[in-house]
Amino acid sequence: MDQNRRDFLKSAFWTSAAIAAASSKSAKAAQTCCGGAAGSMMAYAAPPIKTLRVGVIGLGRGGAGVNNFTYIPGSYVSAICDINAARRNRTLSFLKKQHAPVPKVYGDKGAEDWKRLCEDPNVDLVYNATPWELHVPIALYAMKCGKHVAIEVPSAFTVDECWELVKTSEKTKCHCMQLENCCYGESELLAYNLCHLGLLGEITHGEGAYIHDLRTYNYGKWNDKTGGGGYWNYWRLRHNAVHGGNQYPTHGLGPICMDMDINRGDRFDFVVSVDSKQAGFEELGRARFKGDSEDDKWRRSLKVKMADMNTSIIRTVNGRTIMVQHNVGTARPYSRLNLIQGTRGVLADYPLRIAIEGSLGSGAHVYNDKKTAEIRQKYKHPIWAQADEVKKVLGSVGGHGGMDTFMVLRLSYCLQLGLPLDMNVYDLASWCCLCELTEKSADNRGRSMDIPDFTCGAWKNQKPFGFEAVDFSKLGQNFNTVG
């Protein structure tokens, strides 16, 4: 490992440790003074930003942000940061081909060069797509520099970190949003529509998951020359090796929270969680890495704490239940489950199936493909109903089936027009605190763990999520001159 990478890891470790120490001292105070002098961020609308200037930190997953902000009218990428030269150069080449503005470049001056991007006066929004241990340090620093922040998932991993993000957002009046793209999927927003139109009756139960075979990605060897090949320095595998519970809950959970209006009329009460044994990761490590290199020796002997399957059950204050699963270590097809159950019907995904009873008590005993297709078309969410318009303006609907583009489009739209964001820092905190709480529960034979009310009671009087269609005529100019 070269000096730059050693410095980066050292800096990340000590920065995270310092924040954790500070958070532990302030957590009790935070829980008793939520929404203090600066006030709540629940429905906060920041002053409109006519031209949204975006700084992207982490150009791997952050490449999706660079692409989307380049095409969305009224926004452009004004700064980029990555410690890997190949990724910086690849991003600059892309922007040049699009005839987009040339961004300021950071990342070549050491492990903490991201601070200079956060301090840059030509950045309004910091888009944080770095390895997990840097999510909280960068977000806190950026908000203290007066920048709005959007963070890749999970944004935080402990209850104390979640409180720190909440309090900093409230104090600085800077938005802190989690980039949960799955909340903008077509099936997920269809479910949201069915729930809020009352077609599924009273909602009582939901199921979400992140089931995705990531074994080869976790064990993949990073290549500095190409900026790819695996997670840098095995950062995700290192995290999974020492943590159990559900360390990636939000993809499956976020959409269900939309359906149930969590933090907007209901909130999480407590969670119980259990882990299966670990087998999948360690089996791959032993079987695949038999060489004499230090990397091979480490990978084949590594003991991994994270279970092959974690199952957690959340109960809300209003008596609903949510099952959330996490499995990234076995040979199983991708699924987020995405099931929402009401008294009159159900939507289940992977594949999409919908069943709604015709009259009260008549039941819905089988799924019907034809009726599912009819319901899908009739009750398509307004955001997805404008997919053709989005393609016309942006050129395509982008990655992950379009959910990435709709998420960034809505974020840019709300910031440009000075509207409350679809998801706020309280949603981020409520979802992410489960990383710590599910691990503690699983480590203690499924003991019930109370979930903090990060809104400090404000959930009782809030309206449901926004998720409205975008009026392109209200957006600013397009700085991309290609296409």
C-alpha positions as CSV (number, residue, x, y, z in Angstrom):
1,M,0.0,0.0,0.0
2,D,1.5,3.4,-1.0
3,Q,1.9,6.3,1.4
4,N,-1.1,8.1,0.1
5,R,-3.4,5.2,0.8
6,R,-1.9,4.6,4.3
7,D,-2.4,8.3,5.1
8,F,-6.0,8.0,3.9
9,L,-6.9,5.1,6.1
10,K,-5.1,6.6,9.1
11,S,-6.9,9.8,8.7
12,A,-10.3,8.2,8.2
13,F,-9.8,6.0,11.3
14,W,-8.9,8.9,13.6
15,T,-11.5,11.3,12.1
16,S,-14.2,8.6,12.7
17,A,-12.9,7.9,16.2
18,A,-12.9,11.6,17.1
19,I,-16.5,12.0,15.9
20,A,-17.6,8.9,17.7
21,A,-16.1,10.2,20.9
22,A,-17.7,13.6,20.5
23,S,-21.0,12.0,19.6
24,S,-21.0,9.8,22.7
25,K,-20.7,12.9,24.9
26,S,-23.5,14.8,23.1
27,A,-25.9,12.0,22.5
28,K,-27.8,12.3,25.8
29,A,-28.1,16.0,25.3
30,A,-29.2,15.6,21.8
31,Q,-32.0,13.3,22.8
32,T,-33.4,15.9,25.2
33,C,-33.0,19.1,23.2
34,C,-34.0,18.0,19.7
35,G,-35.2,20.9,17.5
36,G,-33.5,23.4,19.8
37,A,-32.6,27.0,19.0
38,A,-32.2,26.4,15.3
39,G,-35.5,24.6,15.0
40,S,-36.7,21.5,13.1
41,M,-35.7,20.4,9.6
42,M,-38.9,18.4,9.2
43,A,-40.5,20.5,6.5
44,Y,-37.6,22.9,6.0
45,A,-37.3,24.7,2.7
46,A,-33.9,26.3,2.2
47,P,-33.6,29.5,0.0
48,P,-33.8,28.6,-3.7
49,I,-30.6,28.0,-5.5
50,K,-31.1,29.2,-9.1
51,T,-28.0,27.4,-10.4
52,L,-27.1,24.3,-8.3
53,R,-23.4,23.8,-8.2
54,V,-22.5,20.2,-7.1
55,G,-19.3,18.9,-5.6
56,V,-19.0,15.1,-5.9
57,I,-16.6,13.2,-3.5
58,G,-16.0,9.6,-4.5
59,L,-16.1,9.0,-8.2
60,G,-16.9,5.3,-8.2
61,R,-20.5,5.2,-7.1
62,G,-20.4,9.0,-7.4
63,G,-20.1,8.6,-11.1
64,A,-23.9,8.3,-11.3
65,G,-24.2,11.7,-9.6
66,V,-21.8,13.3,-12.0
67,N,-23.7,11.9,-15.0
68,N,-27.1,12.9,-13.7
69,F,-26.2,16.4,-12.6
70,T,-24.5,17.0,-15.9
71,Y,-27.8,16.5,-17.8
72,I,-30.3,18.0,-15.4
73,P,-31.1,21.6,-16.3
74,G,-30.1,24.2,-13.7
75,S,-27.3,22.1,-12.2
76,Y,-23.8,21.2,-13.0
77,V,-20.8,19.5,-11.4
78,S,-18.5,22.3,-10.2
79,A,-16.0,20.2,-8.3
80,I,-14.8,16.6,-8.0
81,C,-12.7,14.7,-5.5
82,D,-11.1,11.2,-5.5
83,I,-7.8,10.0,-4.3
84,N,-7.5,7.8,-7.4
85,A,-6.1,9.6,-10.4
86,A,-7.7,7.2,-12.9
87,R,-11.1,8.1,-11.7
88,R,-10.4,11.8,-11.7
89,N,-9.2,11.6,-15.3
90,R,-12.1,9.5,-16.4
91,T,-14.6,11.9,-15.0
92,L,-12.8,14.9,-16.5
93,S,-12.8,13.1,-19.9
94,F,-16.6,12.4,-19.6
95,L,-17.4,16.1,-18.8
96,K,-15.2,17.3,-21.6
97,K,-17.0,15.1,-24.1
98,Q,-20.3,16.6,-22.9
99,H,-19.1,20.1,-23.3
100,A,-19.9,20.6,-19.6
101,P,-18.2,23.2,-17.4
102,V,-14.7,22.2,-16.2
103,P,-14.8,21.3,-12.5
104,K,-12.3,22.1,-9.8
105,V,-10.3,19.0,-9.0
106,Y,-9.5,17.7,-5.6
107,G,-8.0,14.5,-4.2
108,D,-4.4,14.8,-5.3
109,K,-3.1,16.6,-2.2
110,G,-3.6,13.9,0.4
111,A,-6.1,12.0,2.4
112,E,-8.2,15.0,3.6
113,D,-8.4,16.9,0.4
114,W,-12.1,16.4,0.5
115,K,-12.1,19.3,3.1
116,R,-11.0,21.7,0.4
117,L,-14.0,20.7,-1.8
118,C,-16.3,21.3,1.2
119,E,-14.8,24.7,1.7
120,D,-15.1,25.6,-2.0
121,P,-17.3,28.7,-2.3
122,N,-18.5,27.4,-5.7
123,V,-20.2,24.4,-4.2
124,D,-23.8,24.4,-3.0
125,L,-24.3,20.7,-2.6
126,V,-21.8,18.0,-1.5
127,Y,-22.6,14.6,-3.0
128,N,-20.9,12.1,-0.8
129,A,-20.2,8.7,-2.4
130,T,-17.1,7.6,-0.5
131,P,-16.3,4.4,1.5
132,W,-18.6,4.1,4.5
133,E,-16.2,5.3,7.2
134,L,-16.1,8.7,5.6
135,H,-19.8,9.3,5.2
136,V,-20.3,11.0,8.6
137,P,-17.0,12.9,8.8
138,I,-17.5,14.5,5.4
139,A,-21.2,15.2,6.0
140,L,-20.6,17.0,9.3
141,Y,-17.7,19.0,7.8
142,A,-19.7,20.0,4.7
143,M,-22.7,21.2,6.7
144,K,-20.4,23.2,9.0
145,C,-19.1,24.8,5.8
146,G,-22.6,25.8,4.9
147,K,-23.2,23.1,2.2
148,H,-26.2,20.9,1.7
149,V,-25.3,17.3,1.8
150,A,-26.5,14.1,0.0
151,I,-25.0,10.9,1.3
152,E,-24.8,7.4,-0.2
153,V,-26.3,4.6,1.8
154,P,-26.0,3.9,4.6
155,S,-25.2,7.4,5.7
156,A,-24.3,6.4,9.3
157,F,-23.9,3.3,11.4
158,T,-24.5,4.2,15.0
159,V,-27.2,6.0,17.0
160,D,-24.7,8.6,18.2
161,E,-23.7,9.4,14.6
162,C,-27.3,9.7,13.6
163,W,-27.9,12.2,16.4
164,E,-24.8,14.2,15.4
165,L,-26.1,14.5,11.8
166,V,-29.5,15.6,13.0
167,K,-28.2,18.2,15.4
168,T,-25.7,19.6,12.8
169,S,-28.4,19.8,10.2
170,E,-30.7,21.6,12.6
171,K,-28.0,24.0,13.7
172,T,-26.6,24.9,10.3
173,K,-30.0,24.8,8.4
174,C,-28.3,22.6,5.8
175,H,-30.2,19.7,4.3
176,C,-28.8,16.3,5.0
177,M,-30.4,13.7,2.8
178,Q,-29.7,10.0,2.2
179,L,-29.4,9.0,-1.4
180,E,-31.9,6.2,-1.2
181,N,-32.6,5.6,-4.9
182,C,-35.0,2.6,-4.3
183,C,-37.6,5.1,-3.0
184,Y,-37.9,6.2,-6.6
185,G,-38.3,2.8,-8.3
186,E,-41.4,2.3,-10.5
187,S,-42.8,-0.5,-8.4
188,E,-42.0,1.2,-5.2
189,L,-43.8,4.4,-6.2
190,L,-46.7,2.4,-7.6
191,A,-47.0,0.8,-4.1
192,Y,-46.9,4.3,-2.6
193,N,-49.8,5.4,-4.9
194,L,-51.9,2.3,-4.0
195,C,-51.4,2.9,-0.3
196,H,-52.2,6.6,-0.3
197,L,-55.2,6.1,-2.6
198,G,-56.6,3.7,-0.1
199,L,-56.8,0.8,-2.5
200,L,-55.0,-1.7,-0.2
201,G,-57.1,-0.7,2.8
202,E,-55.4,0.0,6.1
203,I,-51.7,-0.8,5.9
204,T,-50.5,-3.2,8.6
205,H,-47.4,-5.0,7.4
206,G,-44.4,-4.6,5.0
207,E,-41.4,-6.6,4.0
208,G,-38.2,-5.3,2.5
209,A,-34.7,-6.7,1.9
210,Y,-31.3,-6.4,0.4
211,I,-30.6,-9.8,-1.1
212,H,-27.6,-9.5,-3.4
213,D,-24.7,-11.8,-3.9
214,L,-21.7,-9.6,-3.3
215,R,-19.1,-12.2,-2.4
216,T,-16.9,-11.6,-5.5
217,Y,-17.1,-7.8,-5.1
218,N,-16.1,-7.9,-1.5
219,Y,-13.1,-10.2,-2.1
220,G,-12.2,-8.4,-5.4
221,K,-8.7,-6.8,-5.5
222,W,-8.5,-3.1,-6.1
223,N,-6.5,-1.8,-9.0
224,D,-5.0,1.7,-8.6
225,K,-4.2,2.0,-12.3
226,T,-7.8,1.5,-13.4
227,G,-9.6,2.7,-10.4
228,G,-11.7,-0.5,-10.1
229,G,-11.6,-4.3,-9.7
230,G,-13.1,-4.3,-6.2
231,Y,-13.8,-2.2,-3.2
232,W,-10.7,0.0,-2.4
233,N,-8.6,-1.8,0.3
234,Y,-11.4,-4.3,0.8
235,W,-13.3,-1.6,2.8
236,R,-16.7,-3.3,2.6
237,L,-15.3,-6.7,3.4
238,R,-13.4,-5.3,6.4
239,H,-16.7,-3.8,7.7
240,N,-18.6,-7.0,7.2
241,A,-15.9,-9.0,9.0
242,V,-16.5,-7.2,12.3
243,H,-20.2,-6.3,12.2
244,G,-23.3,-8.4,12.4
245,G,-27.0,-7.4,12.2
246,N,-28.3,-5.6,9.2
247,Q,-25.6,-3.2,8.0
248,Y,-27.4,-2.2,4.8
249,P,-31.1,-1.8,5.7
250,T,-32.3,1.1,3.7
251,H,-32.9,-0.2,0.2
252,G,-35.8,-2.5,1.3
253,L,-36.9,-0.4,4.2
254,G,-37.1,3.1,2.7
255,P,-40.0,2.4,0.3
256,I,-42.0,0.8,3.1
257,C,-41.5,3.8,5.3
258,M,-43.0,5.9,2.5
259,D,-46.0,3.6,2.3
260,M,-46.5,3.8,6.1
261,D,-45.7,7.5,6.4
262,I,-43.0,6.8,9.0
263,N,-42.0,10.1,10.7
264,R,-45.2,11.5,9.2
265,G,-48.0,10.2,11.4
266,D,-46.2,7.0,12.6
267,R,-42.7,6.2,13.7
268,F,-40.5,3.2,14.6
269,D,-40.9,1.9,18.2
270,F,-38.6,-1.1,18.6
271,V,-36.7,-3.7,16.7
272,V,-35.8,-7.4,17.3
273,S,-33.1,-9.1,15.1
274,V,-31.5,-12.5,14.6
275,D,-28.5,-13.7,12.6
276,S,-28.0,-17.0,10.9
277,K,-24.6,-18.5,10.9
278,Q,-21.8,-17.3,8.6
279,A,-20.8,-19.7,5.9
280,G,-20.9,-18.1,2.4
281,F,-18.1,-15.5,2.7
282,E,-15.7,-17.8,4.5
283,E,-16.3,-20.7,2.2
284,L,-15.4,-18.5,-0.8
285,G,-12.3,-17.1,0.9
286,R,-11.0,-20.6,1.6
287,A,-11.8,-22.0,-1.8
288,R,-10.7,-19.2,-4.1
289,F,-7.6,-17.7,-2.6
290,K,-4.9,-20.4,-2.3
291,G,-1.8,-18.4,-3.3
292,D,1.1,-17.2,-1.2
293,S,0.5,-13.5,-1.5
294,E,-0.4,-11.5,1.6
295,D,-3.7,-10.7,0.1
296,D,-4.5,-14.3,-0.6
297,K,-3.4,-15.4,2.9
298,W,-5.6,-12.7,4.5
299,R,-8.7,-13.4,2.4
300,R,-8.7,-17.2,2.9
301,S,-8.1,-16.9,6.7
302,L,-10.5,-14.0,7.3
303,K,-13.2,-14.6,9.9
304,V,-16.4,-12.8,9.0
305,K,-19.0,-11.9,11.6
306,M,-21.8,-10.8,9.3
307,A,-24.4,-13.6,8.9
308,D,-25.5,-15.2,5.7
309,M,-29.0,-14.0,6.6
310,N,-30.1,-11.4,9.1
311,T,-33.9,-11.0,9.8
312,S,-35.2,-8.1,11.7
313,I,-38.7,-7.1,12.8
314,I,-39.7,-3.5,13.5
315,R,-42.9,-2.6,15.2
316,T,-44.2,1.0,14.9
317,V,-46.0,3.1,17.5
318,N,-49.2,2.6,15.5
319,G,-48.9,-1.2,15.6
320,R,-47.6,-1.9,12.1
321,T,-44.8,-4.4,11.6
322,I,-41.9,-4.5,9.1
323,M,-39.7,-7.4,8.3
324,V,-36.3,-6.4,6.9
325,Q,-33.7,-8.9,5.7
326,H,-30.0,-8.7,4.7
327,N,-28.1,-11.3,2.7
328,V,-25.1,-10.5,0.6
329,G,-23.1,-13.7,1.1
330,T,-25.0,-16.5,-0.6
331,A,-25.8,-17.7,-4.2
332,R,-29.3,-16.2,-4.4
333,P,-31.0,-14.0,-7.1
334,Y,-31.3,-10.3,-6.3
335,S,-34.4,-9.2,-4.4
336,R,-35.6,-6.4,-2.3
337,L,-38.9,-8.2,-1.5
338,N,-40.9,-4.9,-1.6
339,L,-44.1,-6.2,-0.1
340,I,-46.8,-4.0,1.4
341,Q,-49.9,-5.5,3.0
342,G,-53.2,-3.8,3.7
343,T,-56.6,-5.1,4.9
344,R,-57.9,-5.1,1.3
345,G,-54.9,-6.2,-0.8
346,V,-51.2,-6.6,-1.3
347,L,-48.4,-5.6,-3.6
348,A,-45.4,-8.0,-3.8
349,D,-42.4,-7.6,-6.0
350,Y,-39.7,-9.8,-7.6
351,P,-41.7,-10.5,-9.7
352,L,-44.4,-7.8,-9.4
353,R,-47.8,-9.1,-8.3
354,I,-50.8,-7.2,-7.1
355,A,-54.0,-8.6,-5.6
356,I,-56.9,-6.4,-4.4
357,E,-60.3,-7.8,-3.3
358,G,-63.3,-6.6,-5.2
359,S,-65.6,-6.1,-2.2
360,L,-65.1,-6.2,1.5
361,G,-64.6,-9.8,2.6
362,S,-64.5,-11.3,-0.9
363,G,-60.7,-11.9,-0.5
364,A,-57.8,-11.9,-2.9
365,H,-56.8,-15.5,-3.0
366,V,-54.6,-15.6,-6.2
367,Y,-52.5,-13.2,-8.2
368,N,-53.6,-12.5,-11.7
369,D,-51.0,-11.3,-14.2
370,K,-53.6,-9.4,-16.4
371,K,-55.0,-7.5,-13.4
372,T,-51.5,-6.7,-12.1
373,A,-50.7,-5.2,-15.5
374,E,-53.9,-3.2,-15.6
375,I,-53.3,-1.8,-12.1
376,R,-49.7,-1.0,-12.8
377,Q,-50.7,1.1,-15.8
378,K,-53.8,2.7,-14.3
379,Y,-52.1,3.8,-11.0
380,K,-48.6,4.6,-12.2
381,H,-47.1,7.3,-10.0
382,P,-46.9,10.8,-11.6
383,I,-43.1,10.8,-11.5
384,W,-43.0,7.7,-13.6
385,A,-45.9,8.9,-15.8
386,Q,-43.5,11.6,-17.1
387,A,-40.7,9.1,-18.0
388,D,-41.0,9.9,-21.7
389,E,-40.6,13.6,-20.9
390,V,-37.5,12.8,-18.7
391,K,-36.0,10.8,-21.6
392,K,-36.6,13.7,-24.0
393,V,-35.0,16.3,-21.7
394,L,-32.2,14.2,-20.2
395,G,-31.6,11.7,-23.0
396,S,-32.4,8.7,-20.9
397,V,-33.8,7.7,-17.5
398,G,-30.4,6.5,-16.4
399,G,-29.1,3.7,-14.2
400,H,-30.8,1.1,-12.0
401,G,-33.9,1.2,-14.2
402,G,-34.3,5.0,-13.8
403,M,-34.5,5.3,-10.0
404,D,-31.1,7.0,-9.8
405,T,-32.1,9.7,-12.3
406,F,-35.5,10.4,-10.7
407,M,-33.9,10.7,-7.2
408,V,-31.2,13.2,-8.4
409,L,-33.8,15.0,-10.5
410,R,-36.1,15.5,-7.5
411,L,-33.2,16.6,-5.3
412,S,-32.0,19.2,-7.8
413,Y,-35.6,20.4,-8.4
414,C,-36.3,20.9,-4.7
415,L,-33.0,22.7,-4.1
416,Q,-33.4,24.9,-7.2
417,L,-37.0,25.9,-6.3
418,G,-36.5,26.1,-2.5
419,L,-38.9,23.2,-1.7
420,P,-38.6,20.8,1.2
421,L,-36.8,17.6,0.2
422,D,-38.6,14.4,-0.3
423,M,-36.5,12.8,2.5
424,N,-34.9,14.6,5.4
425,V,-32.3,14.1,8.0
426,Y,-34.8,12.4,10.4
427,D,-35.6,9.7,7.8
428,L,-31.8,9.2,7.4
429,A,-31.3,8.8,11.1
430,S,-34.3,6.6,11.7
431,W,-33.3,4.1,9.0
432,C,-29.5,4.2,9.6
433,C,-29.6,3.7,13.4
434,L,-30.8,0.2,12.7
435,C,-27.3,-0.8,11.7
436,E,-26.2,-0.6,15.3
437,L,-29.5,-1.6,16.9
438,T,-30.0,-4.8,14.8
439,E,-26.4,-5.8,15.6
440,K,-26.9,-5.3,19.3
441,S,-30.2,-7.2,19.2
442,A,-28.7,-10.1,17.2
443,D,-25.7,-10.3,19.6
444,N,-28.1,-10.6,22.5
445,R,-30.5,-13.4,21.4
446,G,-32.9,-11.1,19.7
447,R,-33.4,-8.7,22.5
448,S,-35.8,-5.9,21.8
449,M,-34.1,-2.5,21.2
450,D,-35.9,0.8,21.4
451,I,-35.6,3.0,18.4
452,P,-35.0,6.8,19.1
453,D,-37.5,9.4,18.0
454,F,-35.1,11.6,16.1
455,T,-38.0,14.0,15.4
456,C,-38.7,14.5,19.1
457,G,-42.4,14.3,18.6
458,A,-42.7,16.3,15.4
459,W,-43.8,13.1,13.5
460,K,-47.2,13.4,15.0
461,N,-48.2,16.4,12.9
462,Q,-46.4,16.0,9.6
463,K,-47.8,15.4,6.2
464,P,-46.9,12.3,4.0
465,F,-43.9,12.3,1.7
466,G,-43.9,14.6,-1.3
467,F,-42.8,12.7,-4.4
468,E,-44.4,15.0,-7.0
469,A,-43.7,15.2,-10.7
470,V,-41.1,17.7,-11.9
471,D,-42.1,20.8,-13.9
472,F,-39.1,21.2,-16.3
473,S,-40.1,24.8,-17.2
474,K,-39.2,25.9,-13.7
475,L,-35.6,24.5,-13.9
476,G,-32.6,26.7,-14.9
477,Q,-30.5,26.5,-18.0
478,N,-28.8,23.3,-19.3
479,F,-25.0,23.6,-19.0
480,N,-24.5,20.4,-21.1
481,T,-24.4,21.4,-24.7
482,V,-24.3,17.9,-26.2
483,G,-27.4,16.1,-27.3
